[in-house]
Amino acid sequence: MALLNKMAYTVEKDKLVYDAKHPIDATAVQVTVGVDADGILRRGQLLDCENGVYSIHSESGMPSAIIAEDTEYASEDMEIIVPVYISGTFRASEVITEPEITVMDIENLRSKGIYLK
């Protein structure tokens, strides 16, 4: 009978996902990393897409997806497959990006079905 009262799992609040007002959709994309060192792409990091090629968001890029899970890569990896969110509502404070998110970035994401709150 002691096993009936054993905790099976815990539920932790997701800080990245804001709510389910807009449908959350995900897919896997190939991301160009082009770095000569081991690294990790973090959950919540913003990705650009130009001519069908995904890369880490830059100042001149057009953001189009948010990384869904931490994904490690090795120094010899030039491209890796990464799970990403392509629609939904997310907390702007939890989105990771080196250049600060601009109004144009927010509007571009909104046109793709990604809403930042």
DRENPA-3360 file (N, C-alpha, C; in nm, 2 decimals, always signed):
BEGIN
1 = MALLNKMA = +0.08/-0.12/+0.00/+0.00/+0.00/+0.00/+0.08/+0.13/+0.00 ~ +0.21/+0.12/+0.04/+0.29/+0.24/+0.05/+0.32/+0.29/-0.09 ~ +0.32/+0.21/-0.19/+0.35/+0.26/-0.33/+0.23/+0.35/-0.38 ~ +0.11/+0.33/-0.33/+0.00/+0.41/-0.37/+0.02/+0.56/-0.34 ~ +0.09/+0.59/-0.24/+0.12/+0.73/-0.19/+0.25/+0.78/-0.24 ~ +0.32/+0.71/-0.32/+0.45/+0.75/-0.37/+0.43/+0.85/-0.48 ~ +0.50/+0.97/-0.47/+0.49/+1.07/-0.58/+0.55/+1.02/-0.71 ~ +0.47/+1.02/-0.81/+0.51/+0.97/-0.94/+0.58/+1.07/-1.03;
9 = YTVEKDKL = +0.55/+1.20/-1.01/+0.61/+1.31/-1.09/+0.57/+1.44/-1.03 ~ +0.64/+1.54/-1.08/+0.60/+1.68/-1.04/+0.58/+1.76/-1.16 ~ +0.50/+1.86/-1.14/+0.46/+1.95/-1.25/+0.53/+2.09/-1.23 ~ +0.61/+2.13/-1.32/+0.68/+2.26/-1.31/+0.62/+2.36/-1.41 ~ +0.60/+2.48/-1.37/+0.55/+2.59/-1.46/+0.65/+2.62/-1.57 ~ +0.60/+2.62/-1.69/+0.68/+2.65/-1.81/+0.69/+2.81/-1.82 ~ +0.81/+2.86/-1.80/+0.83/+3.00/-1.81/+0.83/+3.06/-1.95 ~ +0.86/+2.98/-2.05/+0.87/+3.03/-2.19/+0.73/+3.04/-2.25;
17 = VYDAKHPI = +0.65/+2.94/-2.24/+0.51/+2.94/-2.29/+0.43/+3.03/-2.21 ~ +0.36/+3.13/-2.27/+0.28/+3.22/-2.19/+0.14/+3.17/-2.16 ~ +0.07/+3.13/-2.27/-0.06/+3.06/-2.25/-0.10/+2.99/-2.38 ~ -0.21/+2.93/-2.38/-0.26/+2.85/-2.50/-0.36/+2.92/-2.58 ~ -0.37/+3.06/-2.57/-0.47/+3.13/-2.64/-0.45/+3.11/-2.80 ~ -0.33/+3.11/-2.84/-0.29/+3.08/-2.98/-0.23/+2.94/-2.99 ~ -0.27/+2.86/-3.08/-0.22/+2.72/-3.09/-0.07/+2.72/-3.10 ~ -0.02/+2.63/-3.02/+0.13/+2.60/-3.02/+0.16/+2.49/-3.12;
25 = DATAVQVT = +0.25/+2.52/-3.21/+0.29/+2.43/-3.31/+0.44/+2.42/-3.31 ~ +0.49/+2.30/-3.34/+0.64/+2.28/-3.33/+0.68/+2.19/-3.45 ~ +0.80/+2.20/-3.48/+0.86/+2.12/-3.59/+1.01/+2.11/-3.56 ~ +1.08/+2.03/-3.65/+1.23/+2.02/-3.63/+1.29/+2.09/-3.76 ~ +1.39/+2.17/-3.74/+1.46/+2.24/-3.85/+1.61/+2.21/-3.84 ~ +1.67/+2.23/-3.96/+1.82/+2.22/-3.96/+1.88/+2.36/-3.94 ~ +1.96/+2.37/-3.84/+2.02/+2.50/-3.81/+2.17/+2.50/-3.84 ~ +2.22/+2.61/-3.90/+2.36/+2.62/-3.93/+2.42/+2.69/-3.81;
33 = VGVDADGI = +2.52/+2.62/-3.75/+2.59/+2.67/-3.63/+2.72/+2.74/-3.67 ~ +2.80/+2.67/-3.75/+2.92/+2.73/-3.80/+3.02/+2.79/-3.70 ~ +3.04/+2.71/-3.59/+3.13/+2.76/-3.48/+3.23/+2.64/-3.46 ~ +3.36/+2.68/-3.43/+3.46/+2.58/-3.41/+3.48/+2.53/-3.27 ~ +3.37/+2.54/-3.19/+3.38/+2.50/-3.05/+3.25/+2.43/-3.02 ~ +3.25/+2.34/-2.92/+3.13/+2.28/-2.87/+3.04/+2.38/-2.81 ~ +2.91/+2.36/-2.82/+2.82/+2.46/-2.77/+2.68/+2.40/-2.75 ~ +2.59/+2.49/-2.71/+2.45/+2.45/-2.69/+2.36/+2.56/-2.73;
41 = LRRGQLLD = +2.25/+2.52/-2.81/+2.15/+2.62/-2.84/+2.04/+2.60/-2.73 ~ +2.01/+2.71/-2.67/+1.92/+2.71/-2.55/+1.77/+2.72/-2.59 ~ +1.69/+2.66/-2.50/+1.55/+2.67/-2.51/+1.51/+2.81/-2.50 ~ +1.43/+2.86/-2.59/+1.39/+3.00/-2.59/+1.47/+3.09/-2.68 ~ +1.58/+3.04/-2.74/+1.66/+3.12/-2.83/+1.59/+3.14/-2.96 ~ +1.61/+3.26/-3.01/+1.54/+3.30/-3.14/+1.63/+3.26/-3.26 ~ +1.56/+3.21/-3.36/+1.63/+3.17/-3.49/+1.58/+3.26/-3.60 ~ +1.67/+3.29/-3.69/+1.63/+3.35/-3.82/+1.62/+3.25/-3.93;
49 = CENGVYSI = +1.55/+3.29/-4.03/+1.54/+3.20/-4.15/+1.55/+3.29/-4.27 ~ +1.66/+3.26/-4.35/+1.68/+3.33/-4.48/+1.70/+3.23/-4.59 ~ +1.62/+3.24/-4.69/+1.63/+3.14/-4.80/+1.62/+3.00/-4.76 ~ +1.54/+2.97/-4.66/+1.53/+2.83/-4.61/+1.64/+2.78/-4.52 ~ +1.73/+2.87/-4.48/+1.84/+2.83/-4.40/+1.82/+2.90/-4.26 ~ +1.82/+2.82/-4.15/+1.80/+2.87/-4.02/+1.93/+2.89/-3.95 ~ +1.94/+3.00/-3.88/+2.06/+3.03/-3.80/+2.02/+3.11/-3.68 ~ +2.12/+3.13/-3.59/+2.10/+3.21/-3.47/+2.06/+3.35/-3.50;
57 = HSESGMPS = +1.97/+3.41/-3.43/+1.92/+3.55/-3.47/+2.04/+3.65/-3.46 ~ +2.04/+3.73/-3.57/+2.14/+3.84/-3.57/+2.06/+3.97/-3.59 ~ +2.13/+4.08/-3.58/+2.07/+4.21/-3.59/+2.00/+4.23/-3.73 ~ +2.06/+4.18/-3.83/+2.00/+4.20/-3.97/+1.91/+4.09/-4.01 ~ +1.89/+3.99/-3.92/+1.81/+3.87/-3.96/+1.66/+3.89/-3.94 ~ +1.58/+3.80/-3.99/+1.44/+3.80/-3.98/+1.40/+3.68/-3.89 ~ +1.36/+3.70/-3.76/+1.33/+3.59/-3.67/+1.21/+3.52/-3.72 ~ +1.21/+3.39/-3.70/+1.10/+3.31/-3.75/+1.07/+3.19/-3.67;
65 = AIIAEDTE = +1.15/+3.16/-3.57/+1.12/+3.04/-3.48/+1.19/+3.06/-3.35 ~ +1.14/+2.98/-3.25/+1.20/+2.98/-3.11/+1.24/+2.84/-3.08 ~ +1.36/+2.82/-3.03/+1.40/+2.68/-3.00/+1.32/+2.63/-2.88 ~ +1.28/+2.50/-2.90/+1.19/+2.43/-2.80/+1.26/+2.36/-2.69 ~ +1.38/+2.31/-2.72/+1.46/+2.23/-2.63/+1.61/+2.26/-2.64 ~ +1.68/+2.26/-2.52/+1.83/+2.27/-2.53/+1.88/+2.17/-2.62 ~ +1.97/+2.21/-2.71/+2.03/+2.12/-2.81/+2.18/+2.14/-2.82 ~ +2.26/+2.04/-2.78/+2.40/+2.04/-2.78/+2.46/+2.02/-2.92;
73 = YASEDMEI = +2.57/+2.07/-2.95/+2.64/+2.04/-3.07/+2.79/+2.04/-3.05 ~ +2.86/+1.96/-3.13/+3.01/+1.94/-3.12/+3.08/+2.04/-3.22 ~ +3.21/+2.06/-3.19/+3.28/+2.16/-3.27/+3.29/+2.12/-3.42 ~ +3.28/+1.99/-3.46/+3.28/+1.95/-3.60/+3.14/+1.96/-3.66 ~ +3.04/+1.99/-3.59/+2.90/+2.00/-3.65/+2.89/+2.14/-3.71 ~ +2.85/+2.14/-3.84/+2.82/+2.26/-3.91/+2.67/+2.29/-3.91 ~ +2.59/+2.18/-3.91/+2.44/+2.19/-3.91/+2.39/+2.09/-3.81 ~ +2.28/+2.12/-3.74/+2.22/+2.03/-3.65/+2.07/+2.04/-3.66;
81 = IVPVYISG = +2.00/+1.93/-3.62/+1.85/+1.93/-3.62/+1.81/+1.98/-3.49 ~ +1.72/+2.08/-3.48/+1.67/+2.14/-3.36/+1.52/+2.15/-3.36 ~ +1.45/+2.11/-3.25/+1.31/+2.12/-3.23/+1.28/+2.27/-3.21 ~ +1.18/+2.33/-3.28/+1.15/+2.47/-3.27/+0.99/+2.49/-3.26 ~ +0.96/+2.60/-3.20/+0.82/+2.64/-3.20/+0.80/+2.73/-3.32 ~ +0.69/+2.71/-3.40/+0.67/+2.79/-3.51/+0.54/+2.87/-3.50 ~ +0.47/+2.85/-3.39/+0.35/+2.93/-3.35/+0.32/+2.92/-3.20 ~ +0.25/+3.02/-3.15/+0.21/+3.01/-3.01/+0.24/+3.15/-2.94;
89 = TFRASEVI = +0.21/+3.15/-2.81/+0.23/+3.28/-2.73/+0.33/+3.25/-2.63 ~ +0.44/+3.34/-2.63/+0.55/+3.32/-2.54/+0.59/+3.44/-2.46 ~ +0.66/+3.43/-2.35/+0.70/+3.54/-2.27/+0.82/+3.60/-2.34 ~ +0.81/+3.73/-2.36/+0.93/+3.80/-2.43/+1.05/+3.80/-2.33 ~ +1.03/+3.80/-2.20/+1.14/+3.80/-2.11/+1.22/+3.67/-2.11 ~ +1.16/+3.57/-2.16/+1.22/+3.43/-2.16/+1.29/+3.40/-2.29 ~ +1.26/+3.49/-2.39/+1.32/+3.46/-2.53/+1.47/+3.51/-2.52 ~ +1.56/+3.42/-2.57/+1.70/+3.45/-2.56/+1.75/+3.50/-2.70;
97 = TEPEITVM = +1.81/+3.62/-2.70/+1.86/+3.68/-2.82/+1.97/+3.77/-2.79 ~ +2.08/+3.78/-2.87/+2.19/+3.86/-2.84/+2.16/+4.01/-2.88 ~ +2.12/+4.04/-3.01/+2.07/+4.18/-3.02/+1.93/+4.18/-2.96 ~ +1.90/+4.29/-2.90/+1.77/+4.31/-2.84/+1.66/+4.30/-2.94 ~ +1.55/+4.25/-2.90/+1.43/+4.23/-2.99/+1.38/+4.37/-3.02 ~ +1.36/+4.39/-3.15/+1.31/+4.52/-3.20/+1.16/+4.51/-3.23 ~ +1.09/+4.62/-3.25/+0.95/+4.62/-3.28/+0.93/+4.55/-3.42 ~ +1.02/+4.57/-3.51/+1.02/+4.50/-3.64/+1.02/+4.35/-3.62;
105 = DIENLRSK = +1.11/+4.30/-3.53/+1.12/+4.16/-3.50/+0.99/+4.11/-3.44 ~ +0.93/+4.18/-3.35/+0.80/+4.14/-3.29/+0.69/+4.13/-3.40 ~ +0.69/+4.23/-3.49/+0.59/+4.23/-3.60/+0.61/+4.11/-3.69 ~ +0.74/+4.08/-3.72/+0.77/+3.97/-3.81/+0.73/+3.84/-3.75 ~ +0.76/+3.82/-3.62/+0.71/+3.70/-3.55/+0.56/+3.69/-3.55 ~ +0.50/+3.80/-3.52/+0.35/+3.80/-3.52/+0.29/+3.75/-3.65 ~ +0.35/+3.80/-3.76/+0.30/+3.76/-3.89/+0.32/+3.61/-3.92 ~ +0.41/+3.55/-3.84/+0.43/+3.40/-3.86/+0.35/+3.32/-3.75;
113 = GIYLK = +0.27/+3.39/-3.67/+0.19/+3.32/-3.57/+0.26/+3.30/-3.43 ~ +0.37/+3.38/-3.41/+0.44/+3.37/-3.28/+0.41/+3.51/-3.21 ~ +0.35/+3.50/-3.09/+0.31/+3.62/-3.02/+0.40/+3.63/-2.89 ~ +0.46/+3.75/-2.87/+0.54/+3.77/-2.75/+0.46/+3.86/-2.66 ~ +0.45/+3.82/-2.53/+0.38/+3.90/-2.43/+0.48/+3.95/-2.33;
% end
